[in-house]
Amino acid sequence: MDRRESAAEVFDALGERYEELFGEVPGQIEALDWLAARLPRGARVLDVGSGTGRPTADRLVRAGCEVTGIDVSAAMVEAARGRVPGARFEQADVRTYVPPGPHGYDAVCSFFPLLVMDQPEVAAALERMASWVAPGGYFVMATVPGDIRGLDIEWMGHRVTVSSLSTPQHLERLAGAGLEVLRHHTASFRPADPLAGPEEHLFCYARRPA
């Protein structure tokens, strides 16, 4: 059996190419503009799966936020530190990350970091991220939805095993974690690369009641 690559291995290899293909996903830009319009200057934001720092950390730093990004890929963290010096980045896994301090974040962003893991881990990561949102704070996320567990695929030239939750399952998990889902929608996106086919993206905007 061919060995499947971990998320860290995949994104270490992709590096800046990922930003070229996925740095301007329209639904993600819309979500970031929506979030930035609701956060005060100095808001503390956690960007889970921060990649090269663009577009998420870059846009939020420009909006006056204090951004911390975490990513499993050392190459991505190194790139992000160079691209967005106004944010803080560290190599960390959402499944084990422990935020500093007891007060949570004014916003948590999660754009596509959960796919290369097992389905129970996806569900647990959603609940962990939701728990880091402070009262009155926001959670915005995007993923490729589907009730999928352990599906072996080739993506961007890499053999990976992916899992996800369906749209209703995402909404149920977020609500069960105490967040109010304000809106959600799906959109299709086709990266400009023959190695990456069209994707259906689910975007969720949520808030923890004050």
ABEGO torsion letter per residue (X at the ends): XBBBBBAAAAAAAAEAAAAAAAAABAAAAAAAAAAAAABBBGBBBBBBGAEAGOAAAAAAAAAGBBBBBBBABAAAAAAAAAABAABBBBBBBAAABBBBEAAEBABBBBBGAAABBBAAAAAAAAAAAAAABBBGBBBBBBBBBEBBBGBBBBBGGBBBBBBBBBAAAAAAAAAAAGBBBABBBBBBBBBBBAABBBBBBBBBBBBBBX
